[in-house]
């Protein structure tokens, strides 16, 4: 079972300035819940008990959100508003929340490496990028689907989706051999290739299950695209040994790191709540 989930959350959220000048982008609300809470709920549904956050300066609100607010609890206790805290109380009571900082923005690979102290070096763990809000209204969450695959194949798993060819330069792109319905054995990954360089239109989104040897691979990874330590470069080393599965997940994904995707997700969730 996958018991630990890592949430890289050190980014500045510059596409949402000035809203994110003093508030973490992960705390932007989709209806009445911050983006990060949707991710934690997905991880909990998948069986994770330890939620590790790799944060940065100005992210204190994340810690406060997953903690008890005694004054607020006292003020609304016994009122018609108390039920608004039911979901977050359940998360606080059933999960362990741990935190560390990424002092310098050096890429997703570096952020995951910084989380080694939170998830340990002996077991596979999940990674959720909260910017990618994933929903599956007719069944299991995306991470739950991936855990089943991990239990079968016992190797790293990445979630993928088809994107338009013109958008491949926004993603890590995989190529590989299809071994089952919606499942590929990854042969190669390219980080943000141009349309002419991309081998496919199968793009990695913000859901991973990683085996613990990934930390040594990241440690030996040199800065790549944009001078950052890319997780795709480390995963490429695993892929050479046939140790990475890509899964075309069931559900919808919203890019809440962009204003357009954030609005789309908000409208979708509003319609679902009616």
C-alpha positions as CSV (number, residue, x, y, z in Angstrom):
1,X,0.0,0.0,0.0
2,X,1.1,3.6,-0.6
3,X,0.9,5.3,2.7
4,X,2.7,8.6,2.1
5,X,2.0,11.4,-0.3
6,X,4.3,14.3,-1.1
7,X,2.9,17.7,-2.1
8,X,5.5,20.1,-3.8
9,X,4.1,23.5,-2.9
10,X,6.9,26.0,-3.0
11,X,6.0,27.9,-6.2
12,X,5.2,31.6,-6.2
13,X,2.0,31.4,-8.2
14,X,3.0,34.4,-10.4
15,X,0.2,33.8,-12.9
16,X,-2.3,34.8,-10.1
17,X,-0.6,38.0,-9.0
18,X,-1.5,40.1,-7.1
19,X,-3.8,37.6,-5.4
20,X,-0.9,35.3,-4.6
21,X,1.4,38.1,-3.3
22,X,0.5,37.3,0.3
23,X,-1.5,34.1,-0.1
24,X,-0.2,30.7,-1.3
25,X,-1.6,29.7,-4.7
26,X,-2.5,26.3,-3.2
27,X,-5.0,28.1,-0.9
28,X,-7.0,29.7,-3.8
29,X,-10.5,28.3,-3.4
30,X,-12.5,26.2,-5.8
31,X,-15.9,27.1,-4.4
32,X,-15.4,26.8,-0.6
33,X,-12.3,24.5,-0.5
34,X,-8.7,25.5,-1.3
35,X,-7.0,23.6,-4.1
36,X,-4.7,21.9,-1.8
37,X,-7.5,20.3,0.2
38,X,-8.9,18.6,-2.9
39,X,-5.4,17.0,-3.4
40,X,-5.2,15.8,0.2
41,X,-8.7,14.3,0.0
42,X,-7.7,12.4,-3.2
43,X,-4.6,11.1,-1.4
44,X,-6.6,10.0,1.7
45,X,-9.1,8.2,-0.6
46,X,-6.1,6.3,-2.1
47,X,-5.0,5.1,1.3
48,X,-2.4,7.7,2.2
49,X,-2.0,8.6,5.9
50,X,1.0,10.8,5.9
51,X,0.8,14.1,3.9
52,X,4.2,15.7,3.3
53,X,4.4,19.3,2.1
54,X,7.5,20.8,0.5
55,X,6.8,24.5,0.9
56,X,8.7,27.9,0.8
57,X,8.6,31.3,2.3
58,X,5.1,32.8,2.7
59,X,3.4,29.4,2.8
60,X,2.4,29.4,6.5
61,X,-1.3,29.4,5.6
62,X,-0.9,25.7,4.4
63,X,0.1,24.6,7.9
64,X,-2.6,26.7,9.5
65,X,-5.3,25.2,7.3
66,X,-4.5,21.7,8.3
67,X,-4.5,22.5,12.0
68,X,-7.2,23.3,14.6
69,X,-8.4,26.9,14.9
70,X,-9.6,27.0,18.5
71,X,-11.0,30.5,18.3
72,X,-13.0,29.7,15.2
73,X,-14.2,26.4,16.5
74,X,-15.4,28.1,19.7
75,X,-17.2,30.9,17.8
76,X,-19.2,28.6,15.6
77,X,-19.7,25.6,17.9
78,X,-23.4,24.7,18.2
79,X,-24.4,27.1,15.3
80,X,-25.7,26.3,11.9
81,X,-22.2,27.0,10.5
82,X,-20.4,24.3,12.4
83,X,-20.9,21.7,9.6
84,X,-18.7,23.7,7.3
85,X,-15.7,22.3,9.1
86,X,-16.7,18.7,9.0
87,X,-14.5,17.7,6.0
88,X,-11.4,19.5,7.2
89,X,-11.8,18.2,10.7
90,X,-11.9,14.6,9.3
91,X,-8.7,15.2,7.4
92,X,-6.9,16.7,10.5
93,X,-8.0,13.8,12.7
94,X,-7.2,11.0,10.3
95,X,-3.9,12.2,8.6
96,X,-0.4,13.2,9.7
97,X,0.9,16.4,8.2
98,X,4.6,17.1,7.9
99,X,6.5,20.0,6.3
100,X,9.9,21.0,5.0
101,X,11.1,23.9,2.8
102,X,12.6,24.2,-0.6
103,X,14.8,27.2,-0.1
104,X,15.5,27.8,-3.8
105,X,13.2,27.0,-6.8
106,X,15.3,24.4,-8.6
107,X,12.6,22.3,-10.3
108,X,10.2,19.5,-9.4
109,X,13.0,16.9,-9.1
110,X,14.7,19.0,-6.5
111,X,11.4,19.6,-4.6
112,X,10.8,15.8,-4.5
113,X,14.3,15.3,-3.3
114,X,13.8,17.8,-0.5
115,X,10.8,15.7,0.6
116,X,13.0,12.6,1.2
117,X,12.9,13.3,5.0
118,X,9.1,13.3,4.9
119,X,8.4,10.1,3.0
120,X,11.5,8.1,3.9
121,X,13.8,6.0,1.6
122,X,12.4,2.5,2.0
123,X,8.9,2.6,0.5
124,X,7.2,3.8,-2.6
125,X,5.2,7.1,-2.2
126,X,2.8,9.2,-4.1
127,X,3.3,12.8,-5.5
128,X,0.4,15.2,-6.1
129,X,0.8,18.5,-7.8
130,X,-2.3,20.3,-6.4
131,X,-2.3,22.7,-9.4
132,X,-3.6,19.7,-11.4
133,X,-7.1,19.3,-9.9
134,X,-8.4,15.8,-10.9
135,X,-11.9,14.6,-10.5
136,X,-13.7,11.4,-11.5
137,X,-17.4,11.9,-10.9
138,X,-18.2,8.3,-11.8
139,X,-15.7,6.4,-9.7
140,X,-12.3,6.3,-8.0
141,X,-9.9,9.3,-7.8
142,X,-6.9,9.3,-10.1
143,X,-4.4,8.4,-7.4
144,X,-6.6,5.4,-6.3
145,X,-6.5,4.1,-9.8
146,X,-2.7,4.5,-9.9
147,X,-2.3,2.7,-6.6
148,X,-4.0,-0.4,-8.1
149,X,-1.5,-0.3,-10.9
150,X,1.4,0.0,-8.5
151,X,0.2,-3.0,-6.6
152,X,0.2,-5.0,-9.8
153,X,3.4,-3.8,-11.5
154,X,5.5,-2.7,-8.4
155,X,7.3,0.1,-10.3
156,X,6.9,3.9,-10.7
157,X,3.7,5.1,-12.3
158,X,2.9,8.4,-14.0
159,X,-0.5,9.7,-15.0
160,X,-0.8,10.8,-18.6
161,X,-3.4,12.4,-20.9
162,X,-3.6,13.2,-24.5
163,X,-3.0,16.9,-25.4
164,X,-3.0,18.9,-28.6
165,X,0.3,18.8,-30.5
166,X,0.7,22.5,-30.2
167,X,0.7,22.2,-26.4
168,X,3.3,19.5,-25.9
169,X,5.9,22.1,-24.9
170,X,4.1,22.7,-21.7
171,X,4.5,19.1,-20.5
172,X,6.8,16.1,-20.1
173,X,6.0,13.8,-23.0
174,X,6.3,10.0,-23.0
175,X,6.9,7.4,-25.6
176,X,6.5,3.7,-25.0
177,X,4.8,0.4,-25.7
178,X,1.2,-0.2,-25.0
179,X,0.9,-3.2,-22.7
180,X,-2.8,-3.0,-21.8
181,X,-5.8,-0.8,-22.2
182,X,-4.6,2.8,-21.3
183,X,-1.3,1.4,-19.9
184,X,2.1,2.0,-21.4
185,X,5.6,0.7,-20.6
186,X,7.6,3.9,-20.8
187,X,10.7,3.9,-23.0
188,X,11.5,7.6,-23.0
189,X,10.4,10.9,-21.6
190,X,11.2,14.4,-23.0
191,X,10.6,17.5,-20.9
192,X,8.7,20.2,-22.7
193,X,9.7,19.3,-26.3
194,X,8.8,21.4,-29.3
195,X,6.0,20.0,-31.5
196,X,8.6,18.7,-33.9
197,X,10.5,16.9,-31.2
198,X,7.7,15.3,-29.3
199,X,7.4,11.5,-30.0
200,X,3.7,11.4,-29.0
201,X,1.0,13.7,-27.6
202,X,0.9,11.7,-24.3
203,X,1.6,14.2,-21.6
204,X,2.5,13.6,-17.9
205,X,0.2,15.4,-15.4
206,X,0.7,16.0,-11.7
207,X,0.2,12.5,-10.4
208,X,3.1,10.1,-9.7
209,X,3.9,7.0,-7.7
210,X,7.6,6.8,-7.3
211,X,9.8,4.0,-6.0
212,X,12.4,5.0,-3.4
213,X,15.4,4.5,-5.7
214,X,14.2,7.7,-7.4
215,X,16.1,9.7,-4.7
216,X,19.5,8.4,-5.7
217,X,18.7,9.0,-9.4
218,X,17.6,12.6,-8.6
219,X,20.8,13.2,-6.7
220,X,22.8,12.3,-9.8
221,X,20.6,14.3,-12.1
222,X,22.2,17.4,-13.6
223,X,20.1,20.5,-14.3
224,X,18.2,20.2,-17.5
225,X,15.4,22.2,-19.2
226,X,15.3,25.8,-17.9
227,X,18.3,25.0,-15.7
228,X,16.1,23.0,-13.3
229,X,16.4,19.5,-11.9
230,X,13.6,17.7,-13.8
231,X,11.9,14.6,-12.4
232,X,11.5,13.4,-16.0
233,X,15.3,13.0,-16.3
234,X,15.4,10.8,-13.2
235,X,12.4,8.8,-14.4
236,X,14.2,8.3,-17.7
237,X,16.9,6.3,-15.9
238,X,14.2,4.1,-14.4
239,X,12.5,3.8,-17.8
240,X,15.7,2.4,-19.3
241,X,15.3,-0.6,-17.0
242,X,11.6,-1.0,-17.8
243,X,10.6,0.4,-14.4
244,X,8.1,3.1,-15.3
245,X,4.4,2.6,-16.2
246,X,2.3,5.4,-17.8
247,X,-1.4,5.3,-17.2
248,X,-4.1,7.2,-19.2
249,X,-6.4,7.9,-16.2
250,X,-10.1,8.0,-16.0
251,X,-11.6,11.4,-15.1
252,X,-11.1,15.1,-15.8
253,X,-8.0,17.2,-15.1
254,X,-8.1,21.0,-14.7
255,X,-4.9,23.1,-14.9
256,X,-5.6,25.3,-11.9
257,X,-2.1,26.8,-12.3
258,X,-3.6,29.0,-15.0
259,X,-6.5,31.5,-14.7
260,X,-8.4,29.8,-17.5
261,X,-8.1,26.4,-15.9
262,X,-9.0,27.7,-12.5
263,X,-12.2,29.3,-13.8
264,X,-13.1,26.2,-15.7
265,X,-12.6,24.1,-12.6
266,X,-14.7,26.5,-10.5
267,X,-17.6,26.4,-13.0
268,X,-17.4,22.6,-13.2
269,X,-17.5,22.1,-9.5
270,X,-20.3,24.6,-9.2
271,X,-22.4,22.6,-11.6
272,X,-21.6,19.4,-9.8
273,X,-22.6,20.9,-6.5
274,X,-26.2,21.7,-7.7
